[in-house]
Amino acid sequence: MMGFGFGGPLSMLILLVAVVGLAMWLISALFPRVTSSTGSSAPPPVQSTHETALDILKKRYARGELTPDEYKDMLNDLLKDAS
């Protein structure tokens, strides 16, 4: 005989949702979010430093990204544009 007990499609869906929810809770409990040194999980604030083109050029030259000739050419271009 077919009854209307626990075993219908709706109850199986509820059971599946419960199992998935329990698995998600268990994973989040076992592997908490990595937090910063301040204890919050929010990303660190972006520092708004306004660098000029000359500052960037100097840093690139200091890191060795530019040859002395490239640096001089770009410096002349920047100084020419500034005047």
Contacts in CASP RR format, 6 or more apart in sequence:
PFRMAT RR
TARGET T0000
AUTHOR 0000-0000-0000
METHOD contacts of the structure
MODEL  1
MMGFGFGGPLSMLILLVAVVGLAMWLISALFPRVTSSTGSSAPPPVQSTH
ETALDILKKRYARGELTPDEYKDMLNDLLKDAS
5 11 0 8 1.000
33 41 0 8 1.000
34 41 0 8 1.000
35 41 0 8 1.000
36 42 0 8 1.000
36 43 0 8 1.000
36 44 0 8 1.000
53 78 0 8 1.000
54 75 0 8 1.000
54 78 0 8 1.000
57 66 0 8 1.000
57 71 0 8 1.000
57 74 0 8 1.000
57 75 0 8 1.000
57 78 0 8 1.000
60 66 0 8 1.000
61 71 0 8 1.000
66 74 0 8 1.000
END
